[in-house]
Amino acid sequence: MRAHEAGALHAEGYGGPPHWLPWPTDVMELLPQLWPQTVRRDADGRLEVGGVDVVTLAREYGTAAYVIDEEDFRSRARAFRDDFAAPFEPVCGGVDVYYAGKAFLCTAVARWVAEEGLSLDVASGGELAVAQRAGFPAERIGMHGNNKSLAEIQQALDYGVGRIIVDSFEEIERIAAVATELGVRAPVMVRVTVGVEAHTHEFIATAHEDQKFGFSLAGGRAQEAIDRILERRDVLDLRGLHSHIGSQIFDTSGFEVSARRLIGLHAEVAQRHGVRMPEMDLGGGYGIAYTSEHTPLTPADLGKQMAELVRREFAALGDEVSVPRISIEPGRAIVGPSTFTLYEVGTVKDVDLGHGAKRTYVSVDGGMSDNVRTALYDADYSCTLASRRSEAVPRLSRVVGKHCESGDIVVMDEYLPDDITSGDLIAVPGTGAYCRSLSSQYNHMPRPPVVAVRAGEARVIVRRETVDDLLALDVG
């Protein structure tokens, strides 16, 4: 049972855990599914990552800080490149893995992705600019977005991206117009809304009908989009179909339904138009462990299950429809577990809830400006005392930020040692995906740095913002 489940009893006046829930034997325990692969504790209980302890990191780079294990990131990228792709080899010759840059992207990460042989998915002109700065191979870039501007389309075509994922009828015309002006033939894929409801938060489910992305399969909108693209074959090169059903998904049942519908449309295009589209993108959204309750599938297991469902669906169509090259778009599953956020504890406060019950609030030097996911998605996180060993009994605590919002919660409920105090360091795992990407300057707090650690060396790959940075945008 997670701490937040026991928390309800605690809040109702129960002074300790129920008889069936003993106190954890070691609140310092690190569950491997939650942390980067090189994270350890030294003899003094200090967390180490890549051979560097967090006390040293805090002294050198300050807190709050995102700490990314570079070797862990690269290892997870290779697992998708090799372990996920291997089962697809006899089906379609392998898989093209597009790292979803929206999870977290900077110049260094783009270079890591390129060096590990992955492709890159970008969702704005700004993300594409980062890829360009990193010298990322243009033909290995896919351009997303439900409202791409003319400038963004021109930027993508000027750079020579390998695919633009089309999201609306207006966009078909925009891309055709820019391609005509530039004298190029734009490679496009059609994003299909397949009507699959991912079992996830409403705001991160993306394949049900009532949302902003793609062309609905129901009602023939996707087929109409394909027809319009094929009418402009002079400037539009139809590469294939794309679907993305949501995020933080832990099984392949939704992908099975999505793939079946997407493959059915692929076959219909071949039969109606005699067009054999060479590519098909099944999206991403693979879940990661944020707490001990989460048990994500490995890339190898995901690959086996998805390769089998693709093989089966195409086999049912017979030899008339060839299997296109499959691609996927993992982002969170690569960068999410590779990173933790390091905070320093400030105020520790007990709040009397009545009837002898209390809640301990542990305030840290960050909060919703560096991790808005708890407030936005009701996301659940874990944390641990990172700077020392403690023999104190565990205390059910809530880790909160320093912003002027009652909803500024980092970790809803977690066991921390009873002697947690100002100056201690706390580490929150699983913060690599969407935390820095969604960060803000709320309350005019400068955003934390991103510190990469590998083989005993640490370096800043995104520097900490300063007050001067904040004021530089304020023209008075």
PyMOL commands that set and color helices and strands:
alter all, ss='L'
color gray80, all
select helices_A, chain A and resi 3-11+32-34+54-61+70-84+86-92+107-115+125-133+138-140+150-159+169-182+202-204+218-231+253-273+299-315+332-335+373-377+442-444+467-472
alter helices_A, ss='H'
color red, helices_A
select strands_A, chain A and resi 40-41+47-49+52-53+65-69+95-100+119-122+141-143+163-166+186-193+215-216+236-242+279-281+325-328+339-354+357-364+384-385+394-400+409-417+425-429+450-454+457-462
alter strands_A, ss='S'
color yellow, strands_A
deselect
rebuild
show_as cartoon
